Amino acid sequence: MKKTKLFFLAALTSLMATAQTTFDLDWFMGVSNANASITIGTGDTVRWTWTDALPHSVTSDSGSQENFDSGILTGNGTQFSYTFTQVGVNPYKCEVHSNMQGTITVEQTVSIDEKFRKNISLYPNPVSNKLTLVSLYKLDSYKIHNILGKLVAQGVANGNITEIDMSNLQSGMYFINAISGELQSTFKVMKQ
Ligand SMILES: [Cu+2]
């Protein structure tokens, strides 16, 4: 009985650990390198969506681990997907606009929780007033606990970029809990 349960748990864990993800990136004139760059696991797919009416391509650059090229496509809502299978670094660009570029970093497949965590950044830290949370997963909500574990603030997150006003919190260490569906991750932030 015990062995069966353990086996089931192990099977479930390995299933979760290899779940593949599709990451969405907006692709448009003026996109920043940071917003066009992402860390994924082997077997994950990146899907670029054209969000302006200009012609663009998604084209791997020299030195890229894998070769991919959408060709030059035009049209708001146009999409190009590519599944990365090799560990490595993939700089890419738009062949029409040389300032549109980013990097897809592919690591050995990691759990969804790890991917979630790796694709969230918070700044500034330490923070005085406004904390910005950038996540490639669209966030639903956030919670802030103090060092004693007391919930001191919470709110609805606003998709990929969430701004949190921390101006009325006392100085000290806080734990920011970023939540997206079933996924959540906690980050330490110092309030000045
Ligand atoms: Cu372009």
Residues whose N, C-alpha, C, O or C-beta is under 5 A from the ligand:
A	BS01	CU	P55 H56 S57 C94 V96 H97 M100
